[in-house]
């Protein structure tokens, strides 16, 4: 049975606990896992901190965008079906 997860919202308070170094590590993981699906962002990096949240340079996306993308990649690696 598939796990029903909801994406993290940019305002999720849990994201404030991620340091810039941790976000850089997650960017590297997304690049590594995404490569097999043809998803690469060689220029992705941390941008700045806004209101206590580290932004990721995907057009200054919040770190939750990165976390949600990583969650989808992990689901795809496990072969979990995606629901419409």
Secondary structure, 3 states (H helix, E strand, C coil): CCCCCCCCCCCCHHHHHCCHHHHHHHHHHHHHHHHCCCCCCCCCCEEEEECCEEEECCCCEEHHHHHHHHHHHHHHHHCCCCCC
